[in-house]
Amino acid sequence: MNLSSTSKLIFRLKNIFIKKKVLFSGYIKDSLPEILITKKTSIHLQKYNFLKYFKENIKKNLFINFLINKKNIKKYNTVIYYFSKNKKESYFHIKNILSVINIKSTIFIVGENKSGINSFVKFYKKKINFSKLSYGKKCTIYSYIVTNRISFKLKNFFKTNYWKNIKIKFLPGVFGYKRIDEGSKLLVSTFLSNKIFNKKVLDIGAGSGFLSIIFLKFNNTNKITMSDICLKSIKCCKKNFYLNKLTGIFIESDLYSNINKRFDLIISNPPLHENLKKSLFFLKKIIKKSFFYLKKNGELRIVVNKCYSCIKYFKKTFKKYKILKENKNFRIYQGFKN
């Protein structure tokens, strides 16, 4: 039984849940929903990457959406929420849950101490009075019995950032929420100086859709596809394309898992973290698998922080590759399929 430290803490309290109807939500990353004995179990997923795993390994009720509604939750009196490293994102999720959950239900939130769960609970104590239920060296679990529903309006969570007077909206947890990333700005600068005409483009790990929007604004093409693992990101992409009067194709996908076409150009600002841990998994996979999704003479163009060298990964995948542009913090890499 290979459980994370957060799931082990919940499992220690397993007797609490035997007669409960439990909905799991948040950053679920192991098989606890399968082994925890409950009266009824359902799993709410917000990222596409977990869907395949749970469909194959966990024979429970599943639904995937970036929000929970009353229909999803009405049969459940208990929620177990896995806290993420992003406090604003977790507040977004928890507030959504508390706006639809049944009165007298209980919500448990569990997270690693280094994620900031304890300061989060302290900060929001006046709004949600969580009680500490149990803790260990690495993680803590809190509980709250719902006495009244909290108002939740999606529009209040959108934050607007600008680049050259172009409006981009973000939801908590979507890359670029605090500010538009400097690496993304460096990458889009290459769209302005190296014009690309009438090409089929894939923006993988699209986030808010920023890269795709700038590409369409400054290049003569209308054939762009955005994919992302996170449903909240897809929501932002669609909203930002609507605001900027653009059209595109939006695909929920674990990197290339739902991609079945080849492209002239693949662009990306790859994630270098998986929740709290640094990880090159996504970066390596984007580079390695891109070869199978590029047309002949197609190009992969990505931006990466300079503290991570990608030359060895490009060398393994492409015969022709180079560093297109760099500044003191970031590099733009290009690989070409012959």
C-alpha positions as CSV (number, residue, x, y, z in Angstrom):
1,M,0.0,0.0,0.0
2,N,2.0,3.0,-1.3
3,L,0.3,6.0,0.3
4,S,1.5,9.6,0.5
5,S,2.1,11.1,4.0
6,T,-1.3,13.0,3.8
7,S,-3.2,9.8,2.9
8,K,-1.5,7.9,5.7
9,L,-2.7,10.5,8.2
10,I,-6.3,10.1,6.9
11,F,-6.0,6.3,7.0
12,R,-5.0,6.5,10.7
13,L,-8.5,8.0,11.2
14,K,-10.2,5.5,9.0
15,N,-12.9,4.6,11.6
16,I,-14.4,8.1,11.3
17,F,-15.3,7.4,7.7
18,I,-16.8,3.9,7.8
19,K,-20.4,5.1,7.9
20,K,-19.9,8.3,5.9
21,K,-20.7,9.2,2.3
22,V,-17.4,10.6,1.2
23,L,-16.4,12.8,-1.7
24,F,-12.7,13.2,-2.4
25,S,-11.4,16.4,-4.0
26,G,-8.3,18.4,-4.5
27,Y,-4.8,17.2,-5.2
28,I,-5.4,13.5,-4.9
29,K,-2.3,11.5,-5.8
30,D,-2.7,7.9,-4.6
31,S,-5.1,5.0,-4.1
32,L,-6.6,6.0,-0.8
33,P,-10.1,6.4,-2.3
34,E,-10.0,2.7,-3.2
35,I,-8.9,1.3,0.2
36,L,-10.7,3.7,2.6
37,I,-13.9,1.9,3.7
38,T,-16.9,4.2,3.5
39,K,-20.7,3.9,3.0
40,K,-20.3,5.6,-0.4
41,T,-17.3,7.1,-2.2
42,S,-17.0,9.5,-5.1
43,I,-14.0,11.2,-6.6
44,H,-14.0,14.7,-8.0
45,L,-11.1,15.4,-10.4
46,Q,-10.0,18.7,-11.7
47,K,-7.0,17.5,-13.8
48,Y,-7.2,15.2,-16.7
49,N,-4.0,13.2,-15.8
50,F,-5.7,11.5,-12.9
51,L,-8.8,10.4,-14.8
52,K,-7.1,7.5,-16.7
53,Y,-5.5,6.2,-13.5
54,F,-8.7,6.2,-11.5
55,K,-10.8,4.7,-14.3
56,E,-8.3,1.8,-14.6
57,N,-7.5,1.3,-11.0
58,I,-10.4,2.5,-8.8
59,K,-13.9,1.3,-9.4
60,K,-15.7,4.2,-7.8
61,N,-18.0,7.1,-8.9
62,L,-15.9,9.6,-10.8
63,F,-16.7,13.0,-12.2
64,I,-14.3,15.6,-13.8
65,N,-15.0,19.3,-13.7
66,F,-13.2,22.3,-12.5
67,L,-16.1,23.1,-10.1
68,I,-18.4,21.1,-7.9
69,N,-22.2,21.7,-8.2
70,K,-25.1,20.8,-6.0
71,K,-25.9,17.8,-8.1
72,N,-22.4,16.3,-7.7
73,I,-22.4,16.7,-3.9
74,K,-26.0,16.3,-2.7
75,K,-25.6,12.5,-1.9
76,Y,-22.5,13.1,0.3
77,N,-22.2,14.2,3.9
78,T,-18.4,14.3,4.0
79,V,-15.6,15.9,1.8
80,I,-11.9,15.0,2.0
81,Y,-10.0,17.8,0.3
82,Y,-6.3,17.5,-0.4
83,F,-4.6,20.9,0.0
84,S,-2.3,22.1,-2.8
85,K,0.8,24.3,-2.5
86,N,-1.2,27.3,-3.8
87,K,-3.2,28.8,-1.0
88,K,-5.4,31.0,-3.3
89,E,-6.2,28.0,-5.4
90,S,-7.1,25.9,-2.4
91,Y,-9.4,28.7,-1.1
92,F,-11.0,28.8,-4.5
93,H,-11.8,25.1,-4.4
94,I,-12.8,25.1,-0.7
95,K,-15.1,28.1,-1.1
96,N,-16.7,26.4,-4.1
97,I,-17.3,23.2,-2.0
98,L,-18.8,25.2,0.9
99,S,-21.2,27.0,-1.5
100,V,-22.9,23.7,-2.5
101,I,-22.3,21.3,0.4
102,N,-25.2,20.1,2.6
103,I,-25.6,21.8,5.9
104,K,-24.2,19.7,8.9
105,S,-21.8,17.9,6.5
106,T,-18.1,17.8,7.4
107,I,-15.2,18.9,5.3
108,F,-11.7,17.6,6.1
109,I,-8.7,19.3,4.6
110,V,-5.3,17.6,4.7
111,G,-2.0,18.8,3.5
112,E,1.8,18.8,4.0
113,N,3.0,21.3,6.6
114,K,5.4,22.9,4.1
115,S,2.4,23.6,1.7
116,G,1.3,26.3,4.1
117,I,-1.9,24.6,5.3
118,N,-1.5,25.8,8.9
119,S,-1.1,29.4,8.0
120,F,-4.0,29.1,5.5
121,V,-6.3,27.9,8.3
122,K,-5.2,30.7,10.6
123,F,-5.6,33.3,7.9
124,Y,-9.2,32.3,7.0
125,K,-10.3,31.4,10.6
126,K,-12.9,34.3,10.7
127,K,-14.6,32.9,7.5
128,I,-14.1,29.2,8.0
129,N,-13.4,28.0,11.6
130,F,-11.4,24.8,10.9
131,S,-10.4,22.7,13.9
132,K,-7.1,20.7,14.0
133,L,-8.0,17.0,14.1
134,S,-4.6,15.3,13.8
135,Y,-1.1,16.0,12.8
136,G,2.2,14.4,12.1
137,K,5.8,15.6,11.4
138,K,5.0,16.2,7.7
139,C,1.3,17.0,7.5
140,T,-1.9,18.1,9.3
141,I,-5.6,17.4,8.9
142,Y,-8.4,19.9,9.9
143,S,-12.1,19.5,10.0
144,Y,-15.1,21.8,9.8
145,I,-18.8,21.1,10.3
146,V,-20.8,23.2,7.9
147,T,-23.3,25.5,9.6
148,N,-24.2,27.6,6.6
149,R,-23.3,27.8,2.9
150,I,-20.8,30.4,1.7
151,S,-21.5,32.5,-1.4
152,F,-19.3,31.7,-4.4
153,K,-19.2,33.7,-7.6
154,L,-16.7,32.5,-10.2
155,K,-16.4,36.0,-11.8
156,N,-14.9,37.3,-8.5
157,F,-11.9,35.0,-8.7
158,F,-10.7,36.1,-12.2
159,K,-7.7,38.3,-12.1
160,T,-6.7,40.4,-15.1
161,N,-3.1,40.9,-16.3
162,Y,-2.0,42.9,-19.4
163,W,0.7,42.6,-22.0
164,K,1.0,45.4,-24.6
165,N,-2.6,46.3,-23.8
166,I,-3.8,42.7,-24.4
167,K,-6.1,41.6,-21.6
168,I,-5.5,38.1,-20.2
169,K,-7.7,36.7,-17.3
170,F,-6.5,34.1,-14.8
171,L,-8.0,31.9,-12.1
172,P,-6.1,30.9,-9.0
173,G,-3.7,28.1,-9.7
174,V,-3.4,28.9,-13.4
175,F,0.2,29.8,-14.4
176,G,0.7,33.5,-14.6
177,Y,-1.9,34.4,-12.0
178,K,0.4,36.7,-10.1
179,R,2.0,38.2,-13.2
180,I,2.7,37.2,-16.7
181,D,5.9,35.1,-16.5
182,E,9.1,36.6,-17.9
183,G,9.9,33.3,-19.7
184,S,6.6,33.5,-21.5
185,K,7.4,37.1,-22.5
186,L,10.7,36.0,-23.9
187,L,9.1,33.2,-25.9
188,V,6.4,35.5,-27.4
189,S,9.1,38.0,-28.4
190,T,10.3,35.3,-30.9
191,F,6.8,35.3,-32.4
192,L,7.2,38.9,-33.2
193,S,10.7,38.7,-34.8
194,N,10.3,35.3,-36.6
195,K,7.0,35.5,-38.4
196,I,5.3,32.1,-39.1
197,F,2.6,32.0,-41.7
198,N,-0.3,29.5,-42.2
199,K,1.1,26.9,-39.9
200,K,-0.8,24.4,-37.7
201,V,0.3,25.2,-34.1
202,L,0.0,23.3,-30.9
203,D,0.4,25.1,-27.5
204,I,1.0,22.3,-25.0
205,G,0.4,23.1,-21.4
206,A,-1.4,26.2,-22.5
207,G,-2.3,27.6,-19.1
208,S,-4.3,30.9,-19.7
209,G,-3.8,30.7,-23.4
210,F,-1.3,33.7,-23.3
211,L,1.2,32.2,-25.8
212,S,-1.5,31.2,-28.3
213,I,-3.2,34.6,-28.1
214,I,0.0,36.5,-28.7
215,F,0.9,34.1,-31.5
216,L,-2.4,34.7,-33.3
217,K,-2.2,38.5,-32.8
218,F,1.2,38.7,-34.5
219,N,1.2,35.9,-37.0
220,N,-0.9,35.1,-40.1
221,T,-2.5,31.8,-39.0
222,N,-5.8,30.7,-37.5
223,K,-4.9,27.1,-36.9
224,I,-4.0,26.9,-33.3
225,T,-4.7,24.1,-30.8
226,M,-4.4,24.5,-27.0
227,S,-4.1,21.5,-24.6
228,D,-3.8,21.4,-20.9
229,I,-4.1,18.9,-18.1
230,C,-6.0,21.3,-15.9
231,L,-9.7,22.0,-16.5
232,K,-9.4,25.4,-14.9
233,S,-6.7,26.3,-17.5
234,I,-9.0,25.3,-20.3
235,K,-11.7,27.5,-18.9
236,C,-9.3,30.4,-18.9
237,C,-8.2,29.7,-22.4
238,K,-11.8,29.8,-23.7
239,K,-12.6,33.0,-21.8
240,N,-9.4,34.8,-23.0
241,F,-10.0,33.8,-26.6
242,Y,-13.6,35.1,-26.3
243,L,-12.4,38.4,-24.8
244,N,-9.8,38.8,-27.6
245,K,-12.2,37.8,-30.3
246,L,-10.1,34.8,-31.4
247,T,-10.9,31.2,-32.3
248,G,-9.0,28.1,-31.4
249,I,-9.3,24.4,-30.5
250,F,-9.2,23.5,-26.8
251,I,-8.3,20.0,-25.7
252,E,-8.2,18.5,-22.2
253,S,-5.1,16.3,-22.3
254,D,-2.3,14.9,-20.2
255,L,0.4,16.3,-22.4
256,Y,0.0,14.4,-25.8
257,S,-2.5,11.8,-24.5
258,N,-5.5,13.3,-26.4
259,I,-3.6,14.7,-29.3
260,N,-4.0,12.8,-32.6
261,K,-2.7,15.2,-35.2
262,R,0.6,16.4,-36.4
263,F,1.7,20.1,-36.3
264,D,4.1,22.4,-38.0
265,L,5.0,24.0,-34.7
266,I,4.7,23.0,-31.0
267,I,5.2,25.8,-28.4
268,S,5.3,25.5,-24.7
269,N,6.5,27.0,-21.4
270,P,6.7,23.6,-19.6
271,P,6.0,23.2,-15.9
272,L,9.1,22.4,-13.8
273,H,7.2,21.5,-10.6
274,E,4.7,18.8,-9.6
275,N,2.9,20.3,-6.6
276,L,5.6,21.0,-4.1
277,K,8.5,19.2,-5.8
278,K,10.8,20.2,-8.6
279,S,10.3,17.8,-11.5
280,L,11.7,17.6,-15.1
281,F,9.1,14.8,-16.0
282,F,6.9,17.1,-18.1
283,L,9.8,18.9,-19.7
284,K,11.5,15.7,-20.8
285,K,8.2,14.2,-22.1
286,I,7.2,17.3,-24.0
287,I,10.6,17.2,-25.8
288,K,10.8,13.5,-26.4
289,K,7.2,12.9,-27.6
290,S,7.1,16.1,-29.7
291,F,8.9,14.2,-32.5
292,F,5.8,12.0,-33.1
293,Y,3.4,15.0,-33.2
294,L,5.4,17.2,-35.6
295,K,5.1,17.2,-39.4
296,K,8.2,16.8,-41.6
297,N,10.3,20.0,-41.1
298,G,8.2,20.8,-38.0
299,E,9.6,22.7,-35.0
300,L,9.4,22.5,-31.3
301,R,10.0,25.8,-29.6
302,I,10.1,26.0,-25.8
303,V,11.3,28.3,-23.0
304,V,13.1,27.0,-20.0
305,N,14.8,28.6,-17.0
306,K,18.6,28.7,-17.5
307,C,19.3,26.7,-14.4
308,Y,18.0,23.7,-16.4
309,S,19.9,22.7,-19.5
310,C,17.9,21.0,-22.2
311,I,20.6,20.4,-24.7
312,K,21.0,16.7,-23.9
313,Y,17.2,16.1,-24.3
314,F,17.1,18.0,-27.6
315,K,20.2,16.1,-28.8
316,K,18.5,12.7,-28.1
317,T,15.3,13.8,-30.0
318,F,16.5,16.0,-32.9
319,K,19.4,16.0,-35.4
320,K,19.0,19.8,-35.8
321,Y,18.5,22.0,-32.7
322,K,19.7,25.3,-31.3
323,I,19.2,28.0,-28.7
324,L,17.2,30.7,-30.5
325,K,17.3,33.4,-27.8
326,E,18.2,33.9,-24.2
327,N,18.5,36.5,-21.4
328,K,19.9,36.3,-17.9
329,N,17.2,33.9,-16.7
330,F,15.7,32.0,-19.6
331,R,16.6,30.2,-22.9
332,I,14.5,29.5,-25.9
333,Y,15.2,26.1,-27.5
334,Q,14.4,25.0,-31.0
335,G,14.3,21.5,-32.4
336,F,13.6,20.7,-36.0
337,K,12.2,17.4,-37.4
338,N,14.0,16.5,-40.7
